Amino acid sequence: MDFSYSPRTDELVGTLETFMNDHVYPAEKIYDAQIAANDNPHEQPQIMRDLQTKARELGLWNLFMTHDGLGAGLTNLEYAPLAEIVGRSIIGNETVNCSAPDTGNMEILAMYGTEEQKQQWLKPLLDCSIRSAFAMTEPDVASSDATNITSTIRRQGDEYVINGRKWYTSGVLDPDCKLMIFMGKSDPEGPTYRQQSMILVPSDAPGIEVVRDLPMFGFQDRLGHGEVQFTDVRVPAANMLGAEGDGFAIAQGRLGPGRMHYAMRAIGMAERALEMMCQRSLVRQAFGGPLADRGVVREWIARSRIEIDQIRLLVLKSAWLMDTRGNASARSEVAAIKVAAMEVAHHVVDRAVQTHGAAGVSNDTILARLYAITRALQIADGPNEVHLRTIARLEVKKYR
Ligand SMILES: Cc1cc2nc3c(=O)[nH]c(=O)nc-3n(C[C@H](O)[C@H](O)[C@H](O)COP(=O)(O)OP(=O)(O)OC[C@H]3O[C@@H](n4cnc5c(N)ncnc54)[C@H](O)[C@@H]3O)c2cc1C
């Protein structure tokens, strides 16, 4: 077993760390200030556009994209340490065009899109000249079970007519969001896993109304999580992604790598929180000495180090499995890291919040945001219980 990075990753890690230290961390507060000053809080602040230009110049662009000729040409295993580094900053992944939901949308366009769809949507997404959203979850049904989705996609002549209500459609409030990938039922009477389709919907199509701007634990994300009503929205038949009925299969393809990206970034969040915990505990004096000398704090620090290192190994194994045996072979491991990485990150952030006292719950540090993100990500992209169900099913199957 070789734990060293490939020469390519080694080089990119160096470039990325320098970029993060020199440009990204110093920009975090500027990013927040520019958003606060913008009339529209969902508009991309100028500092992000400047960071993206710089990242591109440095060859730090589309690092997540493993499909030939479209991104940096890395394997999942090579991308993993880089995703961890960008995950250390809340704004990191966007600077290198590796942020959800665009990454998942780009993956499925690369995998299932026609040449015309790729030219129209994938190319500008890879260039970051437009943004996108993924509209699957519905407020009225338990959407962790995607067979429950009730929205409809009905063929009428050369068009499809779309109806339904979606929510937590991340990114839809960004004025740069020009595309929505919509999931709905095209054949409600068909076999369960062939009832759904995915279709490409321009965000400005008549009949689309963003009715609500939803928060995440009170934080209003820059991307915006919209509740969106679709009423008789018409798109050309050529906008179907893959074939009618492919929706379920495409959703699986989309969520596999995406879950791994979340896990990789969660490790970065945990590392940042641990670093902050150590730094704070060294300077904060209570009852005659620094917090870092207290046994309980030392145990938090030690346990955090152990848990993070365990998770990193599992993430790297999953990435390796995806690269060498395909996404399907890594199903159990990918489900495991989505659960475990987010739980570990949340636990480490929680300890860091405690170590910071009141400062930990204020907005003076990034900890409160990290706390909300690592909690919400135990629901988004499939709740923990659904991933545990997958793991248990595969495990029990061995003994049936
Ligand atoms: C910040 C954020 C961003 C999001 N972004 C998007 C997006 O861009 N696009 C999109 O389509 N959706 C998005 N979502 C929605 C997300 O994917 C769903 O919330 C998630 O899939 C769960 O669906 P639900 O909310 O309908 O919960 P439900 O399906 O109602 O489930 C509720 C709870 O039931 C429990 N549960 C479910 N199944 C089981 C089981 N088998 N066994 C035991 N317990 C179970 C779980 O604890 C779960 O949390 C986002 C959510 C959040 C919080």
The ligand as a Gaussian input file, in Angstrom:
#p B3LYP/6-31G(d) Opt

LIG

0 1
 C      -28.831000      22.768000       2.634000
 C      -29.596000      21.844000       1.740000
 C      -29.419000      21.890000       0.372000
 C      -30.174000      21.060000      -0.467000
 N      -30.014000      21.164000      -1.833000
 C      -30.833000      20.461000      -2.646000
 C      -30.790000      20.653000      -4.076000
 O      -29.997000      21.439000      -4.595000
 N      -31.681000      19.974000      -4.844000
 C      -32.579000      19.086000      -4.317000
 O      -33.333000      18.491000      -5.074000
 N      -32.629000      18.882000      -2.972000
 C      -31.794000      19.552000      -2.132000
 N      -31.872000      19.376000      -0.772000
 C      -32.866000      18.469000      -0.224000
 C      -32.300000      17.169000       0.309000
 O      -31.710000      16.398000      -0.694000
 C      -33.449000      16.442000       1.015000
 O      -33.815000      17.234000       2.137000
 C      -33.108000      15.044000       1.440000
 O      -32.962000      14.193000       0.343000
 C      -34.179000      14.458000       2.374000
 O      -35.445000      14.575000       1.832000
 P      -36.621000      15.226000       2.719000
 O      -36.172000      16.543000       3.212000
 O      -37.861000      15.164000       1.918000
 O      -36.714000      14.309000       4.010000
 P      -37.705000      13.040000       4.218000
 O      -37.617000      12.126000       3.034000
 O      -39.041000      13.548000       4.619000
 O      -36.997000      12.337000       5.440000
 C      -37.026000      12.915000       6.756000
 C      -36.138000      12.109000       7.664000
 O      -36.615000      10.778000       7.736000
 C      -35.541000       9.923000       8.043000
 N      -35.546000       8.780000       7.111000
 C      -35.743000       8.812000       5.773000
 N      -35.617000       7.565000       5.261000
 C      -35.367000       6.742000       6.313000
 C      -35.146000       5.341000       6.428000
 N      -35.141000       4.531000       5.346000
 N      -34.906000       4.845000       7.669000
 C      -34.889000       5.637000       8.747000
 N      -35.076000       6.966000       8.678000
 C      -35.321000       7.511000       7.485000
 C      -34.245000      10.720000       7.907000
 O      -33.759000      11.049000       9.200000
 C      -34.703000      11.975000       7.188000
 O      -33.914000      13.095000       7.526000
 C      -31.115000      20.169000       0.089000
 C      -31.272000      20.112000       1.472000
 C      -30.540000      20.939000       2.301000
 C      -30.757000      20.858000       3.776000

